[in-house]
């Protein structure tokens, strides 16, 4: 109980930090707009309040009010577990994200304790997992494009924060459930860290960490160096966003006890490697295909090595 309370307090603290980060940025911009006209400043504050509700408050509201599918690891009563599984099925039946075949499968095994668990695992591992991966790819692409094109650290931070919250909300809506409050608190920390890293990446010359010959070539071509640094920064931010999405999915599986921890860790690692080539190639549509393939190649190679090991 104390452990849960600790993480809930951490979550509340994280939300307060998010609020003050946003407030400081809004006030800084508003102060500059005051030089134009006071009404421009007030209009900006009004717009900021609306955007704060739409991009921050509403996703958090949707996430926290969603039902949770939490099976206590200490729960030994199979009758109680079966009741939890049946409650989960009732939520999933109302979910328009799963197929009619999935709904038939769940209904067929509704009164069979063990088969119902297997049916739930099948639905989570197929349709829901596929839908969640689509959500992760879509939002990670948004982060890649936004932060690669932006040359402003504050804008990178704010856009990454908003997109990460939107992604978690969409994952919750797709699965029909949210992670438990302690896991939501851990997620909030991940979102804050990801956003702050997005702000800091803008100030790092990432080409310095590339192979020597590549780095020397880029140094001789300043424009190409700037473009490459922006692309690498966008990819780094999209990787972190992808990781937040995978962690959200991981927490859902951990809560409902449909997979053990070893399976969850393996799934999270493999999924992130498999998703990144798609995120990069689809996210870099404005660049030549050869450039996208160049940056996606290391992830494809690592994903293949992981599959071979498995």
N, C-alpha and C positions, 0 to 999 in steps of 0.2 A: 504494500500500500504506500509506504514512504517513497519507494522507488518511482511509482506512478506519479505521486504528488510532485516529486522533484522534477520530472520531465514536463509535467503540465505547467509548472512555474517557469521552467526554461522556455516553453512555448509562448507563454504570455509575455515573458521578457523579450523574446525575439520579435513579437508583434509590436511591442513598444519601440524597440530599436528601429524596425522598419518604418514606423510612423515618424520618428524623429529624423531619420535619414531623408525621407520624402519632404518633411516640413522644412528642413534646412535648405534643400535644393529649391523648393518653391519660393521661400522667402528671399533667397539669393537672386533668383530671376526677377521676382517682383520688385526688388529694390532697384534693379537696373531699368525696369520698365517705368518706374516712377519718374525717371528723367524725361520720358516721352510725355506722359500725362498721368495724373492720378487715376482717371477713369480707366485707362489702359491697365494699370496695375490691379484695380478692383475687378475688372473683367477677367484678368488672368487668374486671380484668386478664385473667382466663381467657377471658371472652367476647370481649375485644378481640383476643386471639391467634387465636381461631377465626375471627372476622370478617376479620382481617388475612390469614389464609390463603385464605379463600373469596373475598374481594373484591379482593385485591391479588396475592398469591403465585400462586394458581391461574390467573388470567387471563394473568399474565406467563409462567407455565410453558407454557400452551397455545400462546401466541403464539410463544415462542422455539423450541419443539420442532416447530412446523409446517414443512413443506418450503417452500423458496423457489423461485420461477420467475424466475431471473435470467439474462438473456442479455447477455453482455459485449458492449458496443458495439464493441469492438476485434476481436471474433471474426469472422473473415472466412471461416472454413471452414463452408460450407453443410451439410456432412455432420454436423458437430458441432451446428450449430443445429437441424438436423432431429432429431437425437437428443434434444436438450433439449425440443423441442416434443412428441416422442413420450412422453417421461417425464412431461411436463405432462398429456398426455391420459390417461395411466394413473392419475394422481392424480384428475383430473376425473371419470373413469368411476366411481370409487368414491364420488363426492360425490353425496349424495341431494338436494342443493339444485338441481341442474340437471335439466332434463326428459329424458325418454326420447328425444325428437326430437333434442336436443342431443347425446346420447351416440351416436345413430345417425349424425349428421352427422360427428362426430369420427372414428368408426370407419371411415366410408366413405373418408375422405381420409388415413388413417393413413400410407400409404406414398407419398403425393404431397407432396413437400417444400413447394411454394408453396401448394397448395390447403389443406394442413394448417394453415399459418399463417393463412390467410384464415378457415378454419373456427374456429380458436381465437379470432380477433378477433371473429367473429360471436357466439360464445358469451359472450365477455367483455362485449361491447357490448350484448347483449340480456338474457339470463337473469341472469347474474351481476351486471351493473350494476343491474338492477331489484331484485334481492334485497338488494344492498348498500345501495341507496337506502332500502329499507324498514327496514333495520337502523338507518341514520342517523336517519331520521324518528322511529322508536320511541324511541331513546335520547335524542335531542334534546328530544322531548316530555317525557321523564322529568326531564331537567334543568330545563326550563321550569317544570314543575309544582312540583318540589321546591324550587327556589330562589325561585320567586314566593311560595310559601306560607311558606317559612322566613324568619324574621327574625333569623337568627344567621349571621354571616359564617363562623365555623369550620365549621358544619354545611354551609353552601353549598360551601365548599372541599372538604370530605371527600366529600360526595355527588357533586360534579362529578368529582372524581378517580376515584372508584369506577365511576361510570357511563361515563366516557371509556375506562377500561381494559376494561370489559365490552364496550363498543361495538367497540373494536379487535379484541378476541378473537372477537366474533361475525362481524366482517368477514373475519377470517382463516378461520374455520370455513366461512363462506359461499362464499368464493372457492376454498378449498382450499390457499391459499398465504399466506405472510407476506412483508412487504417485507424487503429485505436488512438486515443488522445496522446499517450506517451510517444507513439510513433509519429503522430502529426507534429509533436514538439521537436522531435529529431529532424523531421523533414523541414520544418521552419528554419532550423539552424543551417541545414544544407542549402536552402534557398538563399539565405542571407550571405553565406560564404561564397556561393556561386556568383551572386550579384556583385559583391565586393571585388572578387577576382576579375570579373568582367571589366570593372572600372580600372583596375591596376594593369591589366594586360595592355591597355592602350599606350602606357608609358614604357613598355618593354620592347627592345629591339629583338624580336624573335629570330631574325635572320642570323644573329650571332651564334645561335645554337644549331644552325644547319651545317652540313659538311663544308669543309674549308673551300673547295673549288666552287661550290654553289654560292657560298657567301661572298667570295671575291668577285664573281660574275655580277652578283646583285649590287655590290658596292660600286662597280664601274657603271652601272645603270641605275641611278637614283630613283627614277620613276618606277622601274620594275621592282626595285627593292621595297618601295612604299606599298605597292600593290601586294607583293608576296607577304609582307609583314601583316597587312590588313587581313589577307586570306587566312594566314596561319592563326591570327588572333581570333577570327570568326570561327574557325574549326575548333580551336581550344575551348571557346565559350559554348559551342554546340555540343562538344564532348561532355562538358560539365552538366549541361541541361539534359542530355541523354542519360547521364548517370543519375540525376535526380528522378527522372521518369522511371528508370529501372529500379531504383530504390523504392519508389512508391509501389510499384508492382510487387517487389520483394516483400514489403511490409504487409501487403494484402494477403499474400500466400502464407506468410509467417503467422498472421493473426488467425487464419481459418484452419491452420494445421492440416491442409490437404497435401502439403509437401514437407519433407524434413529439411533441416537447415543446410545439409550438404547439397541437396538437390537445388535449393534456393540459391546458394552461392554460385554453383556451377551455371545455373540458368542466367543469373544476373551478369556474370562475366562474359559468357558466350553471346548473350543477346546484345550487349553493348558493342562488342566487336563486330557482330553481324550487321547491326543497324548503321554504324558509322559510314561505310562505303556508300550506302543509299542516301544518307543525309548529305554527304559531301557532293556526290555527283548530281543530285537533284537540287541541292541548295546553290550550286555554282553554275546555274544555267546561263548566267550572263558572261561566263568565261568560256574559252574554247574547251571542247570535250577532253582534249589531251591534257590540259592543265588539271581538270577535275580528276581524271584518272591517275595522274601523278600523285596527287595528295591522298587519294583513296587507296592506292596500292599497298601501303604498309598495313592498313587495317585488314584488307582482304587476305594478305599473306598470313597475318597473325590468326585470323579467324579460321583459315584452312589448317594451320598447324594445330589449333585447339581441337578441331573436328577430327583430325588424324589421331591425336592423343586419346580422344574419347573412344 
